[in-house]
Amino acid sequence: MPSRRIRLSLLGLPLVLAALVSGAVAVTASAPASAGDARLRVMTYNIRLDADAPPRDWASRLPLMKQVLRRQRPDLLGVQEATWPQMRDLDGKSALPAHD
């Protein structure tokens, strides 16, 4: 019989896998930025290609991503699997208001 620690770890595994598969995983080093924050805020986001059917299609994920970007306010954003049309959707006015 597995120990309690192993059972608890296995219970969390499906949640981690679901988060990774969803493409909505944002990694930040600290809490959301505040006015006057002097730290360099770096964020990575796996945008994923726009090849999925709803509800995982780009049009469904874009509003959530914009919300996360506005809340986290990264200074430097690294993306994976992004296409040029997806990057255009993240224009400075809606997703990253402090960036041109």
LINPE-V884771 format. One record per pair of residues at least 24 apart in sequence whose ideal C-beta (glycine too) atoms are under 10 Angstrom apart, sorted by sequence separation. I is the first residue (numbers start at 0). GAP is how many residues later the second one is. D is the distance in whole Angstrom. If there is no record, write none. Layout:
BEGIN
I_GAP_D + I_GAP_D
END
This chain:
BEGIN
21_24_9 + 22_24_7 + 23_24_9 + 44_24_8 + 61_24_8 + 64_24_9 + 65_24_7 + 69_24_8 + 72_24_9 + 73_24_10 + 74_24_9 + 22_25_4 + 42_25_9 + 57_25_9 + 60_25_9 + 64_25_7 + 65_25_10 + 68_25_9 + 69_25_7 + 72_25_7 + 73_25_9 + 19_26_8 + 21_26_9 + 22_26_9 + 42_26_8 + 68_26_5 + 69_26_8 + 72_26_10 + 20_27_9 + 44_27_9 + 57_27_8 + 61_27_6 + 67_27_9 + 68_27_6 + 69_27_7 + 57_28_6 + 61_28_8 + 65_28_6 + 66_28_9 + 68_28_9 + 69_28_10 + 22_29_8 + 42_29_6 + 44_29_9 + 65_29_4 + 21_30_10 + 42_30_9 + 43_30_9 + 50_30_10 + 58_30_9 + 64_30_7 + 65_30_9 + 68_30_10 + 40_31_7 + 42_31_4 + 47_31_10 + 49_31_10 + 57_31_8 + 62_31_10 + 23_32_9 + 40_32_6 + 41_32_6 + 42_32_9 + 43_32_9 + 44_32_7 + 45_32_10 + 46_32_5 + 47_32_8 + 48_32_5 + 49_32_10 + 50_32_10 + 61_32_9 + 62_32_10 + 21_33_10 + 22_33_7 + 40_33_5 + 41_33_7 + 42_33_7 + 43_33_8 + 44_33_7 + 45_33_7 + 46_33_7 + 47_33_5 + 48_33_8 + 49_33_6 + 61_33_9 + 21_34_7 + 39_34_9 + 40_34_5 + 41_34_5 + 42_34_5 + 43_34_4 + 44_34_5 + 45_34_4 + 46_34_6 + 47_34_8 + 48_34_6 + 20_35_9 + 22_35_9 + 39_35_5 + 40_35_7 + 41_35_8 + 42_35_7 + 43_35_7 + 44_35_7 + 45_35_6 + 46_35_4 + 47_35_10 + 49_35_7 + 31_36_10 + 36_36_8 + 38_36_8 + 39_36_7 + 40_36_9 + 41_36_7 + 42_36_9 + 43_36_7 + 44_36_10 + 45_36_9 + 46_36_8 + 49_36_6 + 23_37_7 + 44_37_9 + 48_37_8 + 22_38_6 + 25_38_10 + 31_38_9 + 32_38_9 + 34_38_10 + 36_38_9 + 47_38_9 + 21_39_8 + 25_39_8 + 31_39_5 + 32_39_7 + 33_39_9 + 46_39_6 + 49_39_9 + 23_40_6 + 27_40_9 + 30_40_10 + 31_40_6 + 32_40_4 + 46_40_8 + 22_41_10 + 23_41_7 + 30_41_9 + 31_41_7 + 32_41_8 + 21_42_9 + 22_42_9 + 25_42_5 + 29_42_9 + 32_42_8 + 46_42_9 + 24_43_10 + 25_43_8 + 27_43_10 + 46_43_8 + 23_44_8 + 27_44_5 + 25_45_9 + 26_45_10 + 27_45_10 + 44_45_10 + 25_46_7 + 27_46_7 + 25_48_9 + 25_51_10 + 26_51_10 + 22_57_9 + 22_58_8 + 32_65_10
END
